[in-house]
Amino acid sequence: MPSSNEKYVLVTGGAGYIGSHTVVELIQEGYTPVVADNCCNATKGKDQRLPESIKRIKQITGKDVLFYEYDLLDKEKLESLFQKYKFFAAIHFAGLKSVTESIQKPMEYYDVNLGATINLIECMKEYGVTRVVFSSSATVYGPPQKLPVDENHQVGKGLTNPYGKTKFFIEEIFRDLAKAETGWHIALLRYFNPVGSHITGLIGEDPQGIPNNLMPYVSQVAIGRLPYLNVYGNDYETHDGTGVRDFIHVVDLAKGHIAALNKMDQTDGCQAFNLGTGTGYSVLEAVAAFEKASGKKVPYKFAPRRPGDLGNVHANPNLALKFLEWRADKTLEDMCVDLWRWQSMNPKGYEITPDPQ
């Protein structure tokens, strides 16, 4: 039976890139994460039981992870976790996340992302769990009206893809919930562009197929998995024509979730926080930083803009510093060094055992 002394945190989508790094930080902070993930984007080992990321969390922390291969759309299974564990809080990562795929399959994104969230909220209400950290996105801002983007910027206007709309709609669900019912403590964390991996190189980003995000694309070209990088758009109104993004180290991002969790009871209702560095780098600057960190040349070709991409987006992260006492400490160089360590130790991602050197 679960111990009454444990501080259980339900982590939906905890086998994924950001989720797995957050599970490590939760364990190191003294929480007991309970991971629910349907493994639709997870690589499993030879025994086909646990996702490789979950196995490697044990290597990093020395702790077993409570893991359930459950889909949040299966409410019965989700409810069984609330029956088994008295959760302190939930961190909600689970959902489909590709901008490009969401344009091609909008109904699947609405069904999965909204349906999973509603099931989670209903279970939380039924079992009296009132603290939740939601994995949102800077995409909710749409095309920036001003830079840097702060939390008072309009949201939901001019959204260019269904993925971003699902994040906005879920934020609205949480806001309406907090208005209707007292006692909720909800943190909406708006990520900018996560990069890098754990310093051990054991866990990292392992996208299936050609990556949608820039830096894993860059690292896969550097390791030889892909022949060259497509740079989508060189005619933006930026200093070198390529898109500008606020890159944040995934470990800094994971620690942002811990900061939100630790401050939960000091924030009544629903509050949004930007998690970014406040500094924007162009695609070509990011490629140059990676080449320097890895010592590898990254050939690239310019390609047309992708539907849904924006030219320049970077954060004002001051609210997170003020209320959560959190800031991103790691530099773009740190991100690139750690990303290259992950990629060089895991040239085919989670498919093979990494070289321990």
Backbone torsions as a table, in degrees:
resi	resn	phi	psi	omega
1	MET	NA	145.8	177.1
2	PRO	-60.7	143.5	-179.9
3	SER	-75.9	140.3	178.8
4	SER	-73.7	-14.0	-179.8
5	ASN	-85.7	-13.2	-177.8
6	GLU	-76.7	145.5	174.8
7	LYS	-102.4	88.6	-174.2
8	TYR	-77.3	134.6	175.4
9	VAL	-124.8	120.2	175.1
10	LEU	-74.8	125.4	178.8
11	VAL	-117.6	101.9	178.1
12	THR	-81.3	136.1	-176.9
13	GLY	71.0	27.3	-173.9
14	GLY	-75.8	-5.3	175.9
15	ALA	-89.6	-5.7	-177.6
16	GLY	-80.3	-174.5	-173.6
17	TYR	-60.3	-60.7	-177.9
18	ILE	-74.3	-37.5	-179.9
19	GLY	-59.3	-44.8	-177.3
20	SER	-65.5	-39.0	177.4
21	HIS	-66.6	-35.1	178.4
22	THR	-70.3	-36.4	176.6
23	VAL	-59.5	-42.0	177.1
24	VAL	-58.3	-47.6	-178.3
25	GLU	-66.3	-36.6	177.2
26	LEU	-60.3	-46.9	-179.9
27	ILE	-61.3	-44.0	-177.9
28	GLN	-69.0	-21.6	178.2
29	GLU	-88.2	-6.4	177.3
30	GLY	99.1	2.6	174.3
31	TYR	-81.9	162.8	173.9
32	THR	-114.4	100.2	-179.4
33	PRO	-74.4	142.2	171.8
34	VAL	-118.9	111.5	-172.3
35	VAL	-94.9	128.9	170.9
36	ALA	-119.3	121.7	-176.6
37	ASP	-151.3	135.5	179.4
38	ASN	-84.7	0.0	174.4
39	CYS	63.6	22.8	-179.0
40	CYS	-67.5	-21.9	177.6
41	ASN	-120.9	17.2	-174.4
42	ALA	-106.5	143.1	175.7
43	THR	-94.9	129.9	178.9
44	LYS	-102.3	156.7	177.4
45	GLY	-80.2	-168.3	-175.0
46	LYS	-63.9	-31.2	-177.3
47	ASP	-79.8	-8.4	175.5
48	GLN	61.4	21.1	-179.5
49	ARG	-100.9	-60.5	-177.3
50	LEU	-103.0	143.5	170.6
51	PRO	-61.0	146.4	-177.6
52	GLU	-59.7	-35.9	-179.6
53	SER	-61.6	-38.9	-179.1
54	ILE	-68.6	-40.3	177.3
55	LYS	-60.2	-40.5	-174.9
56	ARG	-75.7	-24.4	173.6
57	ILE	-59.6	-38.5	177.1
58	LYS	-63.7	-38.8	177.3
59	GLN	-61.4	-37.4	-177.6
60	ILE	-75.1	-43.9	-170.3
61	THR	-100.8	-18.9	-173.9
62	GLY	76.3	10.5	-177.3
63	LYS	-118.8	141.2	170.2
64	ASP	-69.6	149.7	178.2
65	VAL	-110.4	130.6	174.6
66	LEU	-73.4	110.7	-172.9
67	PHE	-126.4	136.6	178.0
68	TYR	-131.6	123.7	178.0
69	GLU	-83.0	76.1	-176.1
70	TYR	-118.0	143.8	173.4
71	ASP	-97.4	130.4	-177.9
72	LEU	-65.8	-16.7	175.1
73	LEU	-73.2	-15.7	174.0
74	ASP	-91.2	91.2	-171.5
75	LYS	-65.9	-32.8	179.1
76	GLU	-59.9	-45.7	180.0
77	LYS	-66.9	-41.4	178.3
78	LEU	-60.8	-44.0	-179.3
79	GLU	-63.2	-32.0	-179.7
80	SER	-62.8	-29.9	177.4
81	LEU	-69.2	-39.0	178.3
82	PHE	-68.9	-28.9	175.7
83	GLN	-72.1	-32.5	-175.3
84	LYS	-84.9	-37.3	-174.2
85	TYR	-119.6	141.4	172.5
86	LYS	-91.9	96.9	-172.6
87	PHE	-77.7	135.9	170.8
88	PHE	-74.1	-38.9	-175.4
89	ALA	-164.1	171.0	172.6
90	ALA	-125.5	143.3	169.2
91	ILE	-116.5	121.6	-168.7
92	HIS	-108.0	98.7	175.9
93	PHE	-100.3	-26.7	-166.2
94	ALA	-57.4	134.7	177.3
95	GLY	157.9	162.2	174.8
96	LEU	-80.3	146.9	-165.5
97	LYS	-137.2	7.6	-177.8
98	SER	-91.0	122.4	177.2
99	VAL	-59.1	-49.2	-176.9
100	THR	-62.9	-46.8	-179.5
101	GLU	-63.9	-34.5	-178.4
102	SER	-65.4	-31.0	176.7
103	ILE	-69.2	-34.1	179.8
104	GLN	-80.3	-30.0	-175.0
105	LYS	-131.5	61.8	-174.0
106	PRO	-61.0	-41.2	-175.3
107	MET	-66.0	-34.8	177.7
108	GLU	-64.3	-40.1	179.8
109	TYR	-66.9	-42.1	177.9
110	TYR	-65.6	-43.0	-178.1
111	ASP	-62.3	-51.3	-174.3
112	VAL	-72.0	-52.7	-172.0
113	ASN	-69.4	-42.5	179.5
114	LEU	-77.0	-41.8	-178.6
115	GLY	-61.7	-43.2	179.8
116	ALA	-63.0	-40.9	-178.4
117	THR	-66.9	-43.2	179.8
118	ILE	-63.1	-42.4	176.6
119	ASN	-60.5	-42.4	179.7
120	LEU	-61.7	-47.8	-178.8
121	ILE	-61.8	-42.1	-179.1
122	GLU	-63.4	-39.5	177.0
123	CYS	-67.4	-41.6	178.9
124	MET	-61.0	-44.3	178.4
125	LYS	-60.2	-45.4	-176.1
126	GLU	-63.9	-34.0	-174.9
127	TYR	-107.7	13.5	171.4
128	GLY	69.8	29.5	176.3
129	VAL	-97.2	117.2	-170.1
130	THR	-116.7	3.7	179.9
131	ARG	-110.2	128.0	178.7
132	VAL	-147.7	137.2	173.1
133	VAL	-109.5	122.2	-177.1
134	PHE	-106.0	132.7	177.8
135	SER	-79.1	87.8	179.3
136	SER	-94.8	-157.6	-172.2
137	SER	-157.6	149.9	174.7
138	ALA	-65.7	-12.0	177.6
139	THR	-62.4	-19.9	-178.7
140	VAL	-64.6	-19.5	-179.3
141	TYR	-76.2	-20.8	-175.0
142	GLY	66.5	-159.9	178.1
143	PRO	-62.7	124.1	-175.7
144	PRO	-62.4	133.2	174.0
145	GLN	-85.4	-20.8	178.5
146	LYS	-155.0	157.8	178.0
147	LEU	-130.6	144.2	-6.5
148	PRO	-70.6	161.9	-176.7
149	VAL	-84.4	124.3	173.8
150	ASP	-110.8	178.1	-173.0
151	GLU	-70.7	-14.0	176.6
152	ASN	-84.7	-6.9	176.5
153	HIS	-60.3	144.8	177.5
154	GLN	-58.8	148.2	176.2
155	VAL	-124.7	154.2	174.6
156	GLY	85.0	-4.8	-178.9
157	LYS	-98.7	132.9	174.9
158	GLY	69.3	23.1	179.0
159	LEU	-65.1	135.7	-168.1
160	THR	-102.8	-2.5	-178.4
161	ASN	-154.0	153.5	-179.2
162	PRO	-61.6	-31.9	177.3
163	TYR	-57.5	-51.5	179.6
164	GLY	-61.8	-36.5	178.9
165	LYS	-65.7	-38.2	179.0
166	THR	-64.4	-38.2	177.4
167	LYS	-63.3	-43.0	178.8
168	PHE	-64.7	-45.4	-178.9
169	PHE	-62.5	-39.8	179.4
170	ILE	-66.1	-41.3	174.5
171	GLU	-56.9	-42.9	179.2
172	GLU	-62.7	-40.1	177.3
173	ILE	-59.4	-47.1	-179.7
174	PHE	-65.6	-39.6	178.7
175	ARG	-63.1	-44.3	179.6
176	ASP	-64.4	-38.1	178.2
177	LEU	-61.1	-46.2	-177.8
178	ALA	-67.3	-31.3	176.9
179	LYS	-71.2	-37.3	-174.7
180	ALA	-78.9	-30.1	-173.5
181	GLU	-132.1	131.1	177.2
182	THR	-79.2	160.7	173.8
183	GLY	97.2	-4.8	178.9
184	TRP	-82.9	146.0	174.6
185	HIS	-127.7	102.4	-170.9
186	ILE	-125.1	124.2	175.1
187	ALA	-112.1	122.4	176.1
188	LEU	-100.0	110.7	-176.8
189	LEU	-98.9	113.3	-177.4
190	ARG	-94.4	102.3	-178.7
191	TYR	-75.9	150.0	168.5
192	PHE	-97.5	-111.1	-173.0
193	ASN	-121.6	96.1	-177.6
194	PRO	-67.4	138.5	-178.6
195	VAL	-143.1	157.6	171.5
196	GLY	96.1	-166.9	-179.2
197	SER	-158.3	174.8	175.3
198	HIS	-61.4	147.7	-173.8
199	ILE	-61.9	-22.6	177.9
200	THR	-72.4	-19.2	-174.3
201	GLY	75.6	8.4	-176.6
202	LEU	-83.9	-32.5	177.1
203	ILE	-124.5	146.7	-178.2
204	GLY	-169.9	-169.2	-178.4
205	GLU	-86.8	127.4	-175.9
206	ASP	-131.4	71.0	-177.3
207	PRO	-68.4	147.1	177.4
208	GLN	-88.0	132.9	-178.9
209	GLY	75.3	-163.0	179.1
210	ILE	-69.0	125.3	-175.3
211	PRO	-62.2	144.2	174.2
212	ASN	-82.2	-27.8	-177.3
213	ASN	-94.3	150.2	-171.5
214	LEU	-60.5	-56.0	-166.2
215	MET	-68.9	-38.7	172.7
216	PRO	-64.3	-30.4	174.9
217	TYR	-62.3	-47.7	179.5
218	VAL	-58.9	-46.0	-175.9
219	SER	-69.2	-32.9	178.2
220	GLN	-71.5	-30.7	172.5
221	VAL	-67.4	-43.7	-177.9
222	ALA	-62.5	-34.6	-177.5
223	ILE	-85.6	-10.4	176.7
224	GLY	98.1	5.3	178.4
225	ARG	-73.9	-29.9	178.6
226	LEU	-127.9	146.4	-172.3
227	PRO	-73.7	-33.8	-178.6
228	TYR	-160.6	165.0	178.6
229	LEU	-94.4	132.2	168.4
230	ASN	-87.2	120.4	174.1
231	VAL	-97.1	109.7	-172.6
232	TYR	-84.1	97.4	176.8
233	GLY	97.7	123.3	173.2
234	ASN	-130.3	26.3	-179.1
235	ASP	-126.4	24.1	174.6
236	TYR	-75.5	161.2	178.8
237	GLU	-83.9	65.9	177.9
238	THR	-128.8	173.6	-171.5
239	HIS	-66.0	-26.2	177.1
240	ASP	-122.4	9.5	176.1
241	GLY	86.9	-12.1	179.9
242	THR	-98.7	158.5	-176.3
243	GLY	-60.1	145.3	178.7
244	VAL	-110.4	133.1	-177.9
245	ARG	-134.4	156.8	175.2
246	ASP	-97.3	100.3	-179.3
247	PHE	-86.7	135.4	-179.7
248	ILE	-130.0	137.5	179.9
249	HIS	-66.2	135.2	-175.9
250	VAL	-61.2	-29.9	178.4
251	VAL	-72.0	-39.5	172.5
252	ASP	-58.7	-42.7	179.8
253	LEU	-62.3	-45.8	178.5
254	ALA	-59.3	-41.2	179.5
255	LYS	-66.8	-25.7	174.5
256	GLY	-62.7	-35.4	177.3
257	HIS	-67.4	-38.9	178.0
258	ILE	-65.3	-42.6	178.3
259	ALA	-59.9	-42.6	178.6
260	ALA	-64.1	-41.7	-179.8
261	LEU	-63.8	-43.1	-178.1
262	ASN	-67.8	-23.7	-178.9
263	LYS	-104.0	7.1	-172.7
264	MET	-50.4	-48.6	-171.9
265	ASP	-74.7	-6.9	177.6
266	GLN	-92.0	-5.4	179.9
267	THR	-121.3	106.1	176.2
268	ASP	-84.2	147.6	178.8
269	GLY	79.2	-138.4	-172.0
270	CYS	-129.2	128.0	-177.6
271	GLN	-135.8	134.8	177.0
272	ALA	-96.9	144.7	177.0
273	PHE	-137.1	133.6	170.7
274	ASN	-76.9	134.7	170.3
275	LEU	-116.6	99.2	178.7
276	GLY	-155.7	-179.0	-179.8
277	THR	-95.4	-23.2	-174.7
278	GLY	91.8	-1.2	-179.2
279	THR	-117.3	133.1	177.9
280	GLY	-102.2	138.8	174.7
281	TYR	-125.6	142.3	177.6
282	SER	-78.0	165.3	176.9
283	VAL	-55.2	-46.9	-177.2
284	LEU	-67.6	-34.2	175.6
285	GLU	-66.3	-40.1	179.0
286	ALA	-66.1	-40.6	177.7
287	VAL	-62.3	-44.3	180.0
288	ALA	-62.6	-40.0	178.8
289	ALA	-64.6	-38.2	179.2
290	PHE	-69.6	-41.3	178.2
291	GLU	-59.1	-40.2	179.5
292	LYS	-66.5	-42.4	-177.3
293	ALA	-69.8	-34.9	-173.4
294	SER	-97.0	-21.2	-173.2
295	GLY	72.6	14.0	-178.9
296	LYS	-110.8	142.2	174.4
297	LYS	-82.1	136.9	179.5
298	VAL	-115.8	96.5	178.1
299	PRO	-65.9	144.1	179.9
300	TYR	-143.4	158.6	174.5
301	LYS	-131.5	144.0	175.2
302	PHE	-78.5	140.1	179.6
303	ALA	-133.7	164.1	179.3
304	PRO	-60.6	155.9	175.0
305	ARG	-56.1	148.7	174.2
306	ARG	-90.4	146.3	174.8
307	PRO	-59.0	134.0	176.1
308	GLY	94.7	-14.0	-179.6
309	ASP	-77.7	147.5	178.0
310	LEU	-112.7	161.4	-174.3
311	GLY	-80.6	-46.4	-172.4
312	ASN	-147.2	117.1	178.4
313	VAL	-140.3	119.4	169.3
314	HIS	-146.8	159.4	-164.1
315	ALA	-94.0	154.0	156.3
316	ASN	-102.6	107.5	-174.5
317	PRO	-96.2	17.1	-171.4
318	ASN	-65.1	-31.3	-178.4
319	LEU	-64.8	-39.8	178.2
320	ALA	-64.6	-35.8	177.1
321	LEU	-66.7	-42.8	-176.5
322	LYS	-68.8	-48.3	-172.1
323	PHE	-94.7	-36.0	-177.0
324	LEU	-98.6	-9.9	-175.5
325	GLU	56.2	42.0	-178.5
326	TRP	-122.6	141.5	169.5
327	ARG	-147.5	154.1	175.5
328	ALA	-78.4	123.7	-175.9
329	ASP	-99.0	-25.0	-170.3
330	LYS	-88.0	146.1	-176.3
331	THR	-91.1	171.4	174.9
332	LEU	-60.5	-36.8	176.7
333	GLU	-61.7	-43.9	176.8
334	ASP	-57.7	-45.0	-179.1
335	MET	-59.2	-46.0	-177.1
336	CYS	-68.4	-41.2	178.5
337	VAL	-61.6	-46.1	-177.9
338	ASP	-70.2	-37.1	176.5
339	LEU	-62.3	-43.5	-179.1
340	TRP	-67.6	-35.7	176.0
341	ARG	-60.6	-47.5	178.2
342	TRP	-59.0	-49.0	-174.7
343	GLN	-67.5	-39.4	-178.0
344	SER	-73.8	-32.1	175.2
345	MET	-76.0	-25.2	-175.9
346	ASN	-130.4	68.6	-172.9
347	PRO	-60.0	-26.3	176.7
348	LYS	-112.4	29.8	-179.9
349	GLY	69.4	-141.2	-177.0
350	TYR	-79.3	3.6	-175.1
351	GLU	-68.7	-27.5	-176.8
352	ILE	-129.7	158.9	178.0
353	THR	-69.2	133.3	-176.9
354	PRO	-72.6	154.3	172.5
355	ASP	-70.3	122.7	-174.5
356	PRO	-72.4	-6.9	-177.7
357	GLN	-67.4	NA	NA
